[in-house]
């Protein structure tokens, strides 16, 4: 029995010694940053934290195409920018995917969203990589948010449907007014202010759409942040318009308003 206990003790000690070895692999110290722009050169407005960039390292296997790393995603900030400061240096494929925009590839691109699709980026030190995409919709302010005498928030917008060569335009679906007491308005904010989405139709393109909070603001003497979002759906009878990211919202810029 003593010999058995001694053997177990030796094994455990060896395991502890092995597990305590120093990890001598260099920590990631490269930075990849950049921004998304729409087809007019304006920053692409998105919801905070959406994962619209797929990354795949292609350098670590040293040319052996039978070996590959798993894909991962990078998050965007609301103004379409991104910043990742803990990146291992190397060569990567960076590919915009599943976003509130038409597919990044050209309509006749046979590679589409395969493993070898995307921009080849050599990341070392601090590197910038921007992307230009065509959003499904452009949401424009006609009247920026204002406070009414009865303490409601009102605004007016219009939308423009965009089209990328070789692709069908999808149908618009819903519009939402997002009101928040932080600078991150989203669907999860004060739902009582604008409790449900309003249905849209393609016939409203270019029209002035007026929005008003359902109830007066709850607190005064503070700032509120307002954003309007719209999304699209597959066009009826046109399954070819079921593009990646079709349900992702296209967004206005975020406006801050002080409620006295």
N, C-alpha and C positions, 0 to 999 in steps of 0.2 A: 504493500500500500504506500509505504514511504517512497519507494522508487517511482511509483506512478505519479505521486504528487510532485516529486522532484522533476520528473520529465515534463509534466504539465507546466510547472513554473519556468523551466528553461525555454519551452516553446513560447510562452507568453512574453518572456523577456526579449526573446529574439524578435517577436512581432513588434514589440514596442520600440526596440532599437531601429528596426527597419522603417517603421512609420514616422520616426522622428528625423529622418534624413532631411537635409535642407533642400528646398525646391530652388534649384539654380536657374530655372527658366526665366528669362527677362520678362518683366511685366509689360503689358501693352502700353505704348507711349505715343502712338501716332494719333493724329486728329483728322477726321473727315468731316467736312462741313459744306454747306451749300444752300440752295433755294430752288423752289419750283416757281416757274413763271407761266402765265397763260400765253396764248398765241398772239396777244397784243403787247407782250412784254411787261405785263403787270403782275405783281406777286399773287400767286394762287392762294385763295382763302380756303382754309380747311378747318375741320374740328380738331381741337387739341389732342395730340397723342395718336393720330391715325398712323398706320404703318403702311405707307405707300412706296417704300423702297425695299426691294429684295436684294440682298447681298450674297455673293457666293465666291469664296476664295478659290483661285485657280493656280496659285503659285506654289503652295506647300507641297504638292505632289511631284513637283519638278518635271513636268511634261508628261507624266503618265496619265493619260486621259481616262483610264479605266478606274482611277481613284478620284473621288470627289468629296467635298465637304457638304454638309447639309446647309440648305438655305436658311437665312435669318432675315429679320426685318429691322428697319430703322424707323423711328417715330419722327413725325413732323410737328412743328409748332403751328399756331393758328395762322401765322402769316406765310406759311409754306416754307419756312427755313428749317434747317436741321443742324445739329452739332453733336458729334460723338468723339469724345476726347480719349477714350480707352480702346483704341483699335490696334490690333497687331499689324505691323508693317507687312506689306505684301501686295500681290496683284489680285484685283477683285473684279467681278462682273456686277455692275450696279444697274438695276432695272426698275423703272417705275411700273407699278402693277396694282390692280384692284382699287384704283382711286376714283375720284369724282371727275374723271376725264376719259376721253376716248382712248382706246388702246394705244400704247406708246409706239408700237410697231406700225409700219405702213401696211395698207390693206393687202398688198401683194407679197408681203414678207413671209416666206415659207418657214423661217426660223421661229417666228412669233414669240411665244414666251418660253421657249425651250431653255435648257441649261446653259447654252452658249449665247443666249440673247442678252442684250444690254450693253452698257458702256464699259469698256475695259479701262480700269483706273488703277494706277500704281500708287499705293498709299505709303508715304514715308514722311515723317515730320508732320507738317500741316498742309493738307491738300483740300482744294475746293472743287466741287463738282455740282454744276447746276443742270437743271432739266427744264425743257420747254414742252408743255402739253396743251391739249385743246380741251377745256372743260366742257361738260355737257351744256351747262347754262352759265350765263353771266348775269349776276344779280347786282343791280345798280340802285343807288339811293336817288329818289326824286325829292323827297322831303325827309331830312334827317330827324331822328327822334326828338320830340318836344313834349313838354309837360303841359297838359290842359288845365284850365282853371279848376276842374273837379279832380285833379291829381291822377288822371290817367296818362299813360304814355302812348303817343300816336306817331306814326311814321308812314311813309309811302315809298314804294319801290316799283321797279319794273324788271322783267327778265328778257333776255335774248337767248334764243336757242342757237347753239353753234353747230357747225358741221365740219367734219374732217374729211378730206377727199377719200373716196372709196368706201365710206361708211354711211349707213342710214342714221337719221336723227331719231332718238327715242322720244317718247311722249313724256310731258311733264306730269307730275303726280300731286305732290303736296307742298304747301308753304307753311312755315312756322315762324313765329316771332319769339325770340329767346331773350328773356330779361333776367339779369343776375345782379347781385350785390358784389360780385367779384369781377375781375377782368376776363373771366373764362365762361362766357355764356354758352350753355349747351342745353340739350333736351332734358337733362336731369335737374336743371335749375327750377326756379319757382313756377311750377306748373299751373298754379292757380291764376297767375297773371295772364297766361295765354294757354288755356287748358287743352285745346285740341288743334290738330292740323286742319288747314282749310284745303279743300280739293281745288286743283287748278286744271285748266284745259289749255291746249295749244293755241286756241283762239285768243287767249289773253296775252299772247306775246306782244310786247311793246306797250300794253295798256298800263295805266297807273293803278297799282293795287294798294289800297289803304288798309292799314292794320292799327288796331287799338287794343290795349290791354282789357281783359274782361272785368277786372276790378281795379280800384285805385291802388296806387303803390302803398305798401304797408308802413314804410318808414320814410321820414322826411329829414332834410338836412344832411343827406349823404349822396354819394354818387351811385348811379346804376350804369350797367353796361348792356347794350342792346345789339342784337344781330338778327338778321333774317336769313333763313335757310330754305332751300327748295331741293327736291329730288325728282328723279325720273324713274320710269318703268319701261319694261319692254313694250314696244309698240304693238298694238293689237293686231294679230294675224301676221306678225313679222318676227319669227323666232330668231332671225339673224341679228336683231338688235339687242339680244340678251348679252350685252357686253360686260366684262368684269367691272365691278364697282358701280353698276348701274343704279343701285340704291343709295350710294353715298351722297351726302348733301353737298350741293354747291352753296356757297356762303357769300354774304355781303361782308364788307369790312365791319369791324366792331367800333361802335360809337359810344363814348362816355357822355352821360348826361347827369347834371346835378339837379336833384329834386329839393327845392327850398322848403 
